[in-house]
Amino acid sequence: MTSLATWKPATFSRDEFAAERFGYEPGEHVVFAGPSQQAGKTTLAFKLMEYWATPDCPAYVIVSKPKDPVSSREGERLRFIRTPEWPVPRRIQELWEGKPRGYLIWPQFGDIDLDAERASQVSAAVFRDRYKAGVRGEKGIIVADDTVVKSKLLGLDRYMTTHLAMAGAMDVGGWYFVQKPTGSGQAAIWAYGNSTHIFLSRDSDKRNRARYDEIGGIDRGMVAELTLALKPYQFLYINGKGEMCIVDSK
């Protein structure tokens, strides 16, 4: 077994990695893994979208909680079109010219009796619409933050697993956010197995790190050791070729 005492992957800043080191092709799936609170998954995802979401391959960011300061700030910074509905109503479409490179799809929240149902309906509409668009040859990236919420509370496991299994071949990629590698719904499990790009943050749970070792597919113990050594907001990146590096917090 290789030890960190003799080897450590290169470290790159977020900007350098996103602009020069990350190679994304339409249809590829991405998983961001780590504890739910303040790991930096959403911030990293928007940094990647800054360079890789385009009018020809736009991002569809589905928000599933009432408040999300990072998504709100970053969506505004990247000038993504914010809409509470999907498809976008014609009256909103008429407010801009050309094809946007991203959408922030944020259902209305405020009623505990209706919020989950409303968010489920809007989110499901995005998956249905983009799947159909993929059959027509339209590229895109569905960004499904809070995957476990979408799987268990909103009941979207079937949509997400179908998307993970079939939509990649239609150039409709999925970016999934998983708090832990077990017990997070079928979509979380499928995301690991079907993703070309995996980002792992530091996890203090020994069982989770052991699962990351299996996912990484390299020397036993290496991924667990590397993730445990990560600093706050850093990520270990592994791609389908087995290449890896550390994406720094700045």
C-alpha positions as CSV (number, residue, x, y, z in Angstrom):
1,M,0.0,0.0,0.0
2,T,1.3,3.4,-1.0
3,S,1.6,5.9,1.9
4,L,1.1,9.6,2.1
5,A,4.6,9.6,3.7
6,T,6.0,8.9,0.2
7,W,3.4,10.3,-2.2
8,K,0.8,13.1,-2.3
9,P,-1.3,14.3,-5.2
10,A,-0.8,17.8,-6.6
11,T,-2.9,20.7,-5.2
12,F,-4.6,23.3,-7.4
13,S,-6.7,26.4,-6.6
14,R,-10.3,26.3,-7.5
15,D,-9.9,28.7,-10.4
16,E,-6.9,26.9,-11.9
17,F,-8.5,23.5,-11.6
18,A,-11.8,24.7,-13.1
19,A,-10.2,26.6,-15.9
20,E,-7.2,24.4,-16.8
21,R,-7.3,21.0,-15.1
22,F,-11.0,20.0,-15.3
23,G,-12.0,18.5,-18.6
24,Y,-15.8,18.1,-18.9
25,E,-17.7,16.6,-21.8
26,P,-21.5,16.9,-22.2
27,G,-23.3,13.9,-20.7
28,E,-20.7,13.2,-18.1
29,H,-22.0,12.8,-14.5
30,V,-20.3,14.3,-11.5
31,V,-20.7,13.6,-7.8
32,F,-19.8,15.9,-4.9
33,A,-19.5,14.0,-1.7
34,G,-19.1,14.9,1.9
35,P,-20.9,16.1,5.1
36,S,-23.9,18.3,4.5
37,Q,-22.8,21.4,6.4
38,Q,-20.2,23.9,5.0
39,A,-18.1,21.4,3.0
40,G,-18.0,23.7,0.0
41,K,-19.7,21.4,-2.5
42,T,-22.1,24.0,-3.8
43,T,-19.4,26.7,-4.1
44,L,-17.1,24.3,-6.0
45,A,-20.0,23.3,-8.3
46,F,-20.7,26.9,-9.3
47,K,-17.0,27.6,-9.9
48,L,-17.0,24.7,-12.4
49,M,-20.2,25.9,-14.0
50,E,-18.5,29.3,-14.4
51,Y,-16.2,27.7,-16.9
52,W,-18.2,24.8,-18.3
53,A,-21.9,25.8,-18.5
54,T,-22.6,27.4,-21.9
55,P,-25.6,28.5,-23.9
56,D,-25.1,25.2,-25.9
57,C,-24.8,23.1,-22.8
58,P,-26.6,25.1,-20.1
59,A,-26.9,24.2,-16.4
60,Y,-30.3,23.6,-14.7
61,V,-29.7,24.1,-11.0
62,I,-32.7,22.7,-9.0
63,V,-32.8,24.2,-5.5
64,S,-34.8,22.2,-2.9
65,K,-34.7,24.3,0.2
66,P,-36.2,27.7,1.2
67,K,-32.9,29.5,1.7
68,D,-29.5,28.8,0.1
69,P,-27.2,31.8,0.3
70,V,-24.5,30.2,-1.8
71,S,-26.9,29.3,-4.7
72,S,-28.5,32.7,-4.5
73,R,-25.2,34.6,-4.6
74,E,-23.5,32.4,-7.2
75,G,-26.5,32.2,-9.4
76,E,-26.7,36.0,-9.5
77,R,-23.0,36.3,-10.1
78,L,-23.2,34.0,-13.1
79,R,-26.4,35.7,-14.3
80,F,-28.4,32.5,-14.3
81,I,-32.1,33.0,-15.0
82,R,-34.0,32.5,-11.7
83,T,-37.5,31.0,-12.0
84,P,-39.9,29.3,-9.6
85,E,-41.5,27.2,-12.3
86,W,-40.6,24.8,-15.1
87,P,-40.8,25.1,-18.0
88,V,-40.0,28.8,-17.9
89,P,-43.2,30.8,-18.5
90,R,-43.2,32.7,-21.8
91,R,-43.6,36.0,-20.0
92,I,-40.2,35.4,-18.4
93,Q,-38.6,34.1,-21.5
94,E,-39.4,37.4,-23.2
95,L,-37.2,39.3,-20.7
96,W,-33.9,38.2,-22.1
97,E,-32.3,37.8,-25.5
98,G,-30.4,34.8,-26.7
99,K,-29.9,31.5,-24.9
100,P,-28.9,31.6,-21.2
101,R,-26.1,29.5,-20.0
102,G,-27.8,28.6,-16.8
103,Y,-31.1,28.5,-14.8
104,L,-31.7,28.7,-11.1
105,I,-34.9,26.7,-10.6
106,W,-36.2,27.7,-7.2
107,P,-39.7,26.6,-6.3
108,Q,-41.8,28.8,-4.0
109,F,-41.4,27.9,-0.3
110,G,-43.3,29.0,2.8
111,D,-46.1,26.5,3.4
112,I,-45.0,23.3,5.3
113,D,-48.1,21.5,4.0
114,L,-47.4,22.2,0.4
115,D,-43.6,22.9,0.0
116,A,-42.5,19.3,-0.5
117,E,-45.2,18.5,-3.0
118,R,-44.6,21.7,-4.9
119,A,-40.8,21.2,-5.0
120,S,-41.3,17.6,-6.1
121,Q,-43.5,18.7,-9.0
122,V,-41.2,21.4,-10.2
123,S,-38.1,19.2,-9.9
124,A,-39.7,16.3,-11.7
125,A,-40.8,18.6,-14.5
126,V,-37.1,19.5,-15.0
127,F,-36.0,15.9,-15.3
128,R,-38.9,15.0,-17.7
129,D,-38.3,18.1,-19.9
130,R,-34.5,17.7,-20.1
131,Y,-34.8,14.0,-20.8
132,K,-37.1,14.7,-23.6
133,A,-34.9,17.5,-24.9
134,G,-31.9,15.1,-24.7
135,V,-33.7,12.8,-27.1
136,R,-34.0,15.7,-29.5
137,G,-30.3,16.3,-29.3
138,E,-30.2,19.2,-26.8
139,K,-27.3,19.2,-24.4
140,G,-27.4,20.2,-20.7
141,I,-26.4,19.7,-17.1
142,I,-28.9,19.0,-14.4
143,V,-27.5,20.1,-11.0
144,A,-29.3,18.2,-8.3
145,D,-28.1,19.7,-5.0
146,D,-29.3,17.9,-1.8
147,T,-29.7,14.6,-3.5
148,V,-30.8,12.8,-0.3
149,V,-33.7,15.4,0.1
150,K,-34.7,14.9,-3.5
151,S,-34.6,11.1,-3.1
152,K,-36.3,10.6,0.2
153,L,-38.5,13.7,0.9
154,L,-39.4,14.7,-2.7
155,G,-39.6,11.1,-4.0
156,L,-37.5,11.7,-7.1
157,D,-35.3,8.6,-6.9
158,R,-36.9,7.1,-10.0
159,Y,-36.3,10.2,-12.1
160,M,-32.7,10.5,-10.9
161,T,-31.7,6.9,-11.4
162,T,-33.3,6.9,-14.9
163,H,-31.3,10.0,-15.7
164,L,-28.1,8.6,-14.3
165,A,-28.5,5.4,-16.3
166,M,-29.7,6.8,-19.6
167,A,-29.4,10.5,-20.1
168,G,-25.6,10.6,-20.2
169,A,-25.7,9.0,-23.7
170,M,-27.9,11.9,-24.8
171,D,-25.4,14.5,-23.6
172,V,-27.5,15.4,-20.6
173,G,-25.1,15.2,-17.6
174,G,-26.1,15.1,-13.9
175,W,-24.2,16.7,-11.0
176,Y,-25.2,15.1,-7.8
177,F,-24.5,16.1,-4.1
178,V,-24.3,13.2,-1.7
179,Q,-23.9,13.7,2.1
180,K,-22.7,10.2,2.7
181,P,-22.1,7.1,0.5
182,T,-24.7,4.9,2.1
183,G,-28.3,5.3,3.2
184,S,-29.0,8.3,1.0
185,G,-31.3,6.7,-1.6
186,Q,-30.7,4.8,-4.8
187,A,-29.7,7.9,-6.7
188,A,-26.7,8.4,-4.3
189,I,-25.5,4.9,-5.0
190,W,-26.0,5.2,-8.7
191,A,-24.2,8.5,-8.8
192,Y,-21.0,7.0,-7.6
193,G,-21.1,4.1,-10.1
194,N,-22.1,6.3,-13.1
195,S,-19.9,9.4,-12.6
196,T,-16.8,10.3,-14.6
197,H,-15.8,12.9,-12.0
198,I,-15.8,12.4,-8.2
199,F,-15.1,15.1,-5.6
200,L,-14.6,13.9,-2.0
201,S,-14.4,16.2,1.0
202,R,-13.0,15.4,4.5
203,D,-15.2,13.0,6.4
204,S,-14.6,12.0,10.0
205,D,-16.8,8.9,9.7
206,K,-14.6,5.8,9.4
207,R,-17.3,3.8,7.6
208,N,-17.8,6.5,5.0
209,R,-14.1,6.7,4.3
210,A,-14.0,2.9,3.9
211,R,-16.7,3.3,1.2
212,Y,-14.7,6.1,-0.5
213,D,-11.8,3.6,-0.7
214,E,-14.0,1.2,-2.6
215,I,-15.3,4.0,-4.9
216,G,-11.9,5.3,-5.6
217,G,-10.7,2.0,-7.0
218,I,-7.0,2.5,-6.2
219,D,-4.7,1.2,-3.5
220,R,-6.5,0.0,-0.5
221,G,-6.6,2.7,2.2
222,M,-5.2,5.4,0.0
223,V,-8.5,7.4,-0.6
224,A,-9.4,7.1,3.1
225,E,-6.0,8.4,4.1
226,L,-6.1,11.2,1.6
227,T,-9.6,12.4,2.5
228,L,-8.8,12.4,6.2
229,A,-5.8,14.6,5.5
230,L,-7.9,17.2,3.6
231,K,-8.2,20.7,5.1
232,P,-11.6,22.5,5.4
233,Y,-13.2,23.2,1.9
234,Q,-10.6,21.1,0.1
235,F,-11.6,18.2,-2.2
236,L,-9.9,15.1,-3.4
237,Y,-10.7,14.8,-7.1
238,I,-10.7,11.4,-9.0
239,N,-11.7,11.0,-12.6
240,G,-12.6,8.0,-14.7
241,K,-9.0,7.5,-15.7
242,G,-7.9,7.1,-12.1
243,E,-6.2,10.5,-12.2
244,M,-6.4,12.5,-9.0
245,C,-5.5,15.8,-7.4
246,I,-6.5,18.1,-4.5
247,V,-8.7,21.0,-5.3
248,D,-7.9,23.8,-2.7
249,S,-10.4,26.0,-0.9
250,K,-9.4,29.1,-2.8
